Amino acid sequence: MATGKLLMVGAGLSGAVIGRTLAKAGFDITVVDARPHIGGNCHTERDEQTGVLVHAYGPHIFHTDDAEVWDYVNGFATFKPYINRVKTTARGQVYSLPINLHTINQFFGSTFRPEEARTFIAETQADATIATPRNFEEQALKFVGRDLYETFFKGYTMKQWGCHPSELPASILKRLPLRFDYNDNYYRHRFQGLPEHGYTEMIARILEHPSIAVHLGTLFDRSQAAEYDHVFYSGPLDGFFDYRLGHLGYRTLDFERFTHDGDYQGCAVMNYGDADIPYTRITEHKHFAPWESHEASVCYREYSRACGPDDIPYYPIRQVREKALLADYTALAETAGNTTFVGRLGTYRYLDMDVTIREALDTARGFLDALETGHPVPTFFRSPL
């Protein structure tokens, strides 16, 4: 059985999973978080007025093909089946997302069968003159053509990222599906669901171990690292070094929270694709727990903007400037000593929850392997570059 004192900076999924795994291996674990709650951006809480379970930092839907990760989270919570069916309001109509056969038929006023729709898009919509898309806009034009692009992608993307789609990499759009059937499940993963009582309760159970001490409302100071045998840091990579090289770019979100008597929009997520609507979407949180019954509703209007020094970072921008700065911070991190950078902020990557848990499990196991073999513990178990 291993022994020693380890510090987890951040009480989100990364810190909780790594901490739990290494506590079971015999280490004494301290978890600190600057916020007054555990769970990071996955934090869920009951609204006192309505009783609705609210995703405080925006909705998080659990979806994965990783059977081990699925079994892991089900060991700490009861997951209820949940299919994420997203709608979008654009040009005065409501459509289904991702773009599927119903969307195509509704948009073009047609009754295409799958192969007919595929041929129609390829021969009359998609821009075949674009051989190698250089950016998001060209990828969209090659993929779906101008009409679908300008209706469903252009305005939303400009609001979400704060720039024209021609300034974004083509790789962003490659993750968005186009379907020639009526499947409106936003994800295609085998395992999909939501924890019955929210993510915060699930993470609390992960952290429930006699060798784990959690301290909330506690800022991390690098001088504390000397008190521990190793630090696992899931805060902002640039923040660890007091932003000495500058700030890595993020988009942040503002939430306009409101309540409604009854059902406000009839679905959990309604996107708004038109550029003149300032918010990107409205989420109605009682629909994220359809096994519950609530008369009133809690909704969020989401607004995306540039992330300032005092804002919560959500989406890493990772354009040319940021990648160059990231390379400099990655090199600087290698000099930190006895510190491993983990998670979305620590590695400056957008990570889904299942990937975060997978990497946390792999990091904890890799740490134990390094100790057993006498090899140095990596600064990054997954390179940010």
Sequence and secondary structure as in RCSB ss.txt:
>XXXX:A:sequence
MATGKLLMVGAGLSGAVIGRTLAKAGFDITVVDARPHIGGNCHTERDEQTGVLVHAYGPHIFHTDDAEVWDYVNG
FATFKPYINRVKTTARGQVYSLPINLHTINQFFGSTFRPEEARTFIAETQADATIATPRNFEEQALKFVGRDLYE
TFFKGYTMKQWGCHPSELPASILKRLPLRFDYNDNYYRHRFQGLPEHGYTEMIARILEHPSIAVHLGTLFDRSQA
AEYDHVFYSGPLDGFFDYRLGHLGYRTLDFERFTHDGDYQGCAVMNYGDADIPYTRITEHKHFAPWESHEASVCY
REYSRACGPDDIPYYPIRQVREKALLADYTALAETAGNTTFVGRLGTYRYLDMDVTIREALDTARGFLDALETGH
PVPTFFRSPL
>XXXX:A:secstr
    EEEEE  SHHHHHHHHHHHHTT EEEEEESSSSSSGGG EEE TTT  EEETTS   EEES HHHHHHHHT
TS EEE    EEEEETTEEEEES  HHHHHHHHT    HHHHHHHIIIIIS TT SS  SHHHHHHHHT HHHII
IIIIHHHHHHHSS GGGS THHHHTS   SSS   S   SEEEEETT HHHHHHHHH  TTEEEEES    GGGG
GGSSEEEE S HHHHTTTTT    EEEEEEEEEEEES SSSSSEEEE  TTSSSSEEEEGGGG TTS  SEEEEE
EEEEEE  TTS   EE   HHHHHHHHHHHHHHTTS SEEE HHHHTT    HHHHHHHHHHHHHHHHHHHHHT 
   S SS   
